[in-house]
Amino acid sequence: MTQVDIPLIDCHTHIGRLPGVVGEVFYPQDLLYIAAREGARFMLVSSATATTVGQHAGTDEVLAMVARYGDRLGGMLWINPHDPTWESDVDRAAQAGFYGIKIHPTLDHYAVDRDALDAVFAVAREHRWPILTHADNDGTPMSALKYEPLIQAYPDVVLILAHLRLEAIPLAKRYENVFVDITYVDPMRVELGVDALGPSKILFGSDACEGFDVGHPVARARPPRSYAGLLEGLRVRGIADAVLEQICYRNAQQLFQLAP
Ligand SMILES: [Zn+2]
């Protein structure tokens, strides 16, 4: 397996029980396998068990992961604001040194607005946690644009809108606290994103383990991917190595205050 030739932090990975196919489950060891073989330095990890099973079950998985592998896998607290008891996970996550919050309004079924997410953004502000969110397709009740009132109300909360949607570009351009990630984004769109935003607003993410070789069969086969392959796709679009290094490493290091 080709190792990546630039330092890489993957800001968007998951363990746990994934939605869609019962039995598709990934463990911290699967991410460590990818990191060792393909050369990722650090991964920020939330558990999809939070949406398929329950908020606290997901948090428990990430707490156990951080206790064992916290030097390589960083915890992200997946919050489902429907769960009236979600706030009881916050102190546990903070004490374990989690790096941020993950939300997924599509999988957790809620429209994005201040009523739904004020309390989550308030916790992010209090703990200085960036929020990584699944921005859904443009024009839906969970799309990037729906975050604008929250972005304005919480200018000190870093918000990363995943999947580099078109609606996210003007937001990341206008607001200092807004960033995008390139999880599952076509390389041509990344090229346009770099042109529109510059490299400082864009972070590398992948949704690993989906599609990656984890050394054993998985319940749902997906088109195969690798870090080296993803980087190669970006290089083909003419994205220079200095830009790649900022996207793949330095921005995440800075936003999540990771040691070099
Ligand atoms: Zn994801």
Boltz pocket constraint, residues with backbone or C-beta under 6 A from the ligand:
constraints:
  - pocket:
      binder: B
      contacts: [[A, 12], [A, 14], [A, 134], [A, 207]]
      max_distance: 6.0
